[in-house]
């Protein structure tokens, strides 16, 4: 644990020096990476969020991992680790695009489209004399127009999520250097030019239980120009396997930050 604590301290200082932001999605490491980092002063300067998405449902709901990918490759796979990294990396952008407010406080009861894309109708007028609810005339066209606008925004989000760089650029020399140094797998998905430039995302998925198979895990990192996913063997006790995953994540971060 002393080695882990020391490495976490080193990575923490590097993150602050490089002025990077960090998001973490942990499965089999169960929040250990975040816990190690927040023990260091100044973690709020770089740590944006840490998510423990232990179940398949959490990976799907919180990170947008495709259920079909989990069914095809299993949750303990390079493909799922990649989708976790991608979902975490783009999460802010997706939420920004999906947040659409058409609220007007003009006391005339305009239609409001909330951030979860639900229509909340407030165009009802209270008749003070008869206490009856009367709908305001002439709103249907407004509703249709705003529903179409929501549909356009959802399509824009889907296009952004599914967009693949047409140039299919090769993995750059920086990524290859890290691969050679750390022995990582050749799992380098294509990246979008719209990615933020100061963000690192970390994801872990694996099976830490020595009593069940497979005895492997995947630890990945993503930046604007690097995607690294490392396969590790989890052949120790549960505690040892969890620590091994955290160590791999910290080592990958250190390699990227020093590279």
C-alpha positions as CSV (number, residue, x, y, z in Angstrom):
1,X,0.0,0.0,0.0
2,X,2.9,2.3,0.6
3,X,4.0,2.0,-3.0
4,X,0.5,2.8,-4.1
5,X,0.3,5.8,-1.9
6,X,3.6,7.1,-3.1
7,X,2.7,6.7,-6.7
8,X,-0.7,8.4,-6.2
9,X,1.1,11.3,-4.6
10,X,3.4,11.6,-7.6
11,X,0.5,11.4,-10.1
12,X,-1.4,14.0,-8.1
13,X,1.5,16.4,-8.3
14,X,1.9,15.8,-12.1
15,X,-1.8,16.4,-12.7
16,X,-1.6,19.7,-10.8
17,X,1.6,20.8,-12.6
18,X,0.2,19.9,-16.0
19,X,-3.1,21.6,-15.1
20,X,-5.1,18.5,-16.3
21,X,-8.6,17.5,-15.3
22,X,-9.3,13.9,-14.4
23,X,-12.4,11.7,-14.5
24,X,-12.4,8.1,-13.2
25,X,-14.9,5.3,-13.8
26,X,-14.0,2.2,-11.7
27,X,-15.5,-1.2,-11.8
28,X,-13.4,-3.9,-10.2
29,X,-11.1,-1.4,-8.4
30,X,-14.2,-0.1,-6.5
31,X,-13.2,3.5,-6.0
32,X,-9.6,2.8,-4.8
33,X,-8.0,5.0,-7.4
34,X,-10.1,8.0,-6.5
35,X,-9.5,7.3,-2.8
36,X,-5.8,7.2,-3.2
37,X,-5.7,10.5,-5.1
38,X,-8.0,12.5,-2.7
39,X,-5.6,11.7,0.1
40,X,-3.3,14.3,-1.4
41,X,-3.8,18.0,-0.9
42,X,-5.1,19.9,-3.8
43,X,-7.0,17.0,-5.4
44,X,-9.9,19.4,-6.1
45,X,-7.7,21.2,-8.6
46,X,-7.9,18.2,-11.0
47,X,-10.4,15.6,-9.9
48,X,-13.7,16.3,-11.6
49,X,-15.5,13.1,-10.6
50,X,-15.1,9.4,-9.7
51,X,-17.8,6.9,-10.6
52,X,-18.0,3.3,-9.3
53,X,-19.9,1.6,-12.0
54,X,-19.7,-2.0,-10.7
55,X,-22.7,-3.5,-12.4
56,X,-23.5,-3.8,-16.1
57,X,-26.5,-1.6,-15.6
58,X,-24.4,1.2,-14.2
59,X,-22.0,1.0,-17.1
60,X,-25.0,1.3,-19.5
61,X,-26.9,4.0,-17.6
62,X,-24.1,6.1,-16.3
63,X,-21.6,5.8,-19.1
64,X,-23.7,4.9,-22.1
65,X,-21.9,1.6,-22.7
66,X,-23.9,-0.3,-25.4
67,X,-25.6,-3.3,-23.9
68,X,-24.9,-5.2,-27.1
69,X,-21.1,-4.7,-26.6
70,X,-21.4,-6.2,-23.1
71,X,-23.4,-9.1,-24.4
72,X,-21.0,-9.8,-27.2
73,X,-17.6,-9.3,-25.4
74,X,-18.6,-9.5,-21.7
75,X,-18.1,-6.7,-19.2
76,X,-14.5,-7.9,-18.7
77,X,-13.2,-6.9,-22.1
78,X,-11.1,-4.3,-23.9
79,X,-14.2,-3.2,-25.8
80,X,-16.2,-2.4,-22.7
81,X,-13.2,-0.6,-21.1
82,X,-12.9,1.5,-24.3
83,X,-16.7,2.3,-24.2
84,X,-16.4,3.3,-20.6
85,X,-13.5,5.7,-21.4
86,X,-15.5,7.1,-24.3
87,X,-18.7,7.6,-22.3
88,X,-16.8,9.3,-19.5
89,X,-14.8,11.5,-21.9
90,X,-17.8,12.8,-23.8
91,X,-20.3,12.9,-20.9
92,X,-20.2,16.7,-20.4
93,X,-20.6,17.4,-24.1
94,X,-23.5,15.0,-24.4
95,X,-25.3,16.5,-21.4
96,X,-24.7,20.0,-22.7
97,X,-26.3,19.1,-26.0
98,X,-29.2,17.3,-24.4
99,X,-30.0,20.2,-22.1
100,X,-32.5,22.4,-23.9
101,X,-34.6,25.0,-22.2
102,X,-37.4,26.8,-23.9
103,X,-38.9,28.3,-20.7
104,X,-40.5,31.7,-20.9
105,X,-41.6,33.4,-17.7
106,X,-44.2,35.7,-19.3
107,X,-47.2,34.4,-17.3
108,X,-48.8,33.3,-20.5
109,X,-48.1,29.6,-20.0
110,X,-45.5,28.7,-22.7
111,X,-44.5,25.1,-23.3
112,X,-41.3,24.2,-21.4
113,X,-38.8,21.6,-22.6
114,X,-36.8,20.4,-19.7
115,X,-33.3,19.0,-19.7
116,X,-34.5,15.4,-19.8
117,X,-36.5,16.2,-22.9
118,X,-39.9,15.8,-21.2
119,X,-42.6,18.3,-22.2
120,X,-44.1,20.1,-19.2
121,X,-47.3,21.9,-20.1
122,X,-47.9,25.0,-18.1
123,X,-50.3,26.6,-20.6
124,X,-53.3,26.4,-18.4
125,X,-55.2,29.4,-17.1
126,X,-57.2,29.5,-13.9
127,X,-60.5,31.1,-14.1
128,X,-60.8,33.0,-10.8
129,X,-64.6,33.0,-10.9
130,X,-65.4,29.5,-11.9
131,X,-62.2,27.8,-10.7
132,X,-62.0,26.0,-14.0
133,X,-58.8,25.0,-15.9
134,X,-58.9,26.3,-19.5
135,X,-56.3,25.5,-22.1
136,X,-54.8,28.4,-23.9
137,X,-55.7,28.4,-27.6
138,X,-53.3,28.4,-30.4
139,X,-50.5,26.4,-28.7
140,X,-50.4,23.2,-30.8
141,X,-48.2,24.7,-33.5
142,X,-45.8,25.9,-30.8
143,X,-45.7,22.5,-29.2
144,X,-45.0,20.8,-32.6
145,X,-42.2,23.2,-33.4
146,X,-40.5,22.8,-30.1
147,X,-40.8,19.0,-30.3
148,X,-39.2,19.1,-33.7
149,X,-36.4,21.3,-32.2
150,X,-35.9,18.7,-29.5
151,X,-35.7,15.9,-32.1
152,X,-33.1,17.9,-34.0
153,X,-31.0,18.3,-30.9
154,X,-31.3,14.6,-30.1
155,X,-30.2,13.8,-33.6
156,X,-27.2,16.1,-33.2
157,X,-26.2,14.3,-30.0
158,X,-26.5,10.9,-31.8
159,X,-24.4,12.2,-34.7
160,X,-21.7,13.4,-32.2
161,X,-21.7,10.1,-30.3
162,X,-21.6,8.0,-33.4
163,X,-19.2,10.2,-35.4
164,X,-16.0,8.6,-36.4
165,X,-13.0,10.5,-37.7
166,X,-13.1,10.0,-41.5
167,X,-9.4,10.4,-41.8
168,X,-8.8,7.3,-39.7
169,X,-5.6,8.7,-38.4
170,X,-3.0,6.3,-37.2
171,X,-2.0,6.0,-33.6
172,X,0.6,8.7,-33.0
173,X,4.2,8.2,-31.9
174,X,3.4,9.3,-28.4
175,X,0.9,6.5,-28.0
176,X,3.3,3.9,-29.5
177,X,6.1,5.0,-27.1
178,X,3.8,4.5,-24.1
179,X,2.7,1.1,-25.5
180,X,6.3,-0.1,-25.9
181,X,7.3,1.2,-22.4
182,X,4.3,-0.2,-20.6
183,X,3.4,-3.3,-22.7
184,X,-0.2,-2.2,-23.3
185,X,-2.6,-3.8,-25.7
186,X,-3.2,-2.5,-29.2
187,X,-6.6,-1.1,-28.6
188,X,-6.7,2.4,-29.9
189,X,-10.1,3.6,-31.1
190,X,-10.5,6.5,-33.4
191,X,-10.9,9.9,-31.8
192,X,-12.8,13.1,-32.6
193,X,-11.2,16.5,-33.1
194,X,-13.8,17.9,-30.8
195,X,-12.4,16.3,-27.7
196,X,-11.3,18.5,-24.8
197,X,-7.6,19.1,-24.6
198,X,-7.0,19.1,-20.9
199,X,-8.9,16.0,-19.8
200,X,-7.8,12.5,-18.8
201,X,-10.3,9.7,-18.3
202,X,-9.5,6.5,-16.5
203,X,-11.6,3.3,-16.6
204,X,-11.2,-0.2,-15.0
205,X,-13.2,-3.3,-15.6
206,X,-12.3,-6.8,-14.6
207,X,-12.8,-9.8,-12.3
208,X,-11.1,-9.4,-9.0
209,X,-12.7,-12.6,-7.5
210,X,-10.0,-15.4,-7.4
211,X,-12.8,-18.0,-7.2
212,X,-14.3,-17.2,-10.7
213,X,-13.1,-16.7,-14.2
214,X,-11.7,-14.9,-16.2
215,X,-8.7,-13.9,-14.0
216,X,-8.1,-10.7,-16.1
217,X,-8.8,-7.0,-16.0
218,X,-8.5,-4.0,-18.3
219,X,-7.3,-0.6,-17.3
220,X,-7.5,2.3,-19.7
221,X,-6.8,6.0,-20.1
222,X,-7.9,8.5,-22.7
223,X,-6.8,12.0,-23.5
224,X,-7.3,14.2,-26.6
225,X,-4.6,12.3,-28.5
226,X,-4.0,9.1,-26.7
227,X,-6.0,6.0,-25.9
228,X,-4.2,3.3,-23.9
229,X,-5.8,0.1,-22.7
230,X,-3.8,-2.4,-20.7
231,X,-4.7,-6.0,-20.0
232,X,-3.6,-7.3,-16.6
233,X,-3.7,-10.7,-15.0
234,X,-5.6,-10.9,-11.7
235,X,-4.2,-14.0,-10.2
236,X,-3.9,-13.0,-6.6
237,X,-6.3,-12.5,-3.7
238,X,-9.2,-10.1,-4.1
239,X,-7.4,-7.3,-2.3
240,X,-4.2,-7.9,-4.3
241,X,-6.1,-7.8,-7.6
242,X,-7.9,-4.6,-6.7
243,X,-4.6,-3.0,-5.7
244,X,-3.0,-4.3,-8.9
245,X,-5.7,-2.6,-11.0
246,X,-5.2,0.7,-9.1
247,X,-1.4,0.4,-9.6
248,X,-1.8,-0.1,-13.3
249,X,-4.1,2.9,-13.7
250,X,-1.7,5.2,-11.8
251,X,1.3,3.9,-13.8
252,X,-0.5,4.6,-17.1
253,X,-1.4,8.1,-15.9
254,X,2.2,8.8,-14.8
255,X,3.5,7.5,-18.2
256,X,1.1,9.9,-20.1
257,X,1.9,12.9,-17.9
258,X,5.6,12.3,-18.2
259,X,5.5,11.6,-21.9
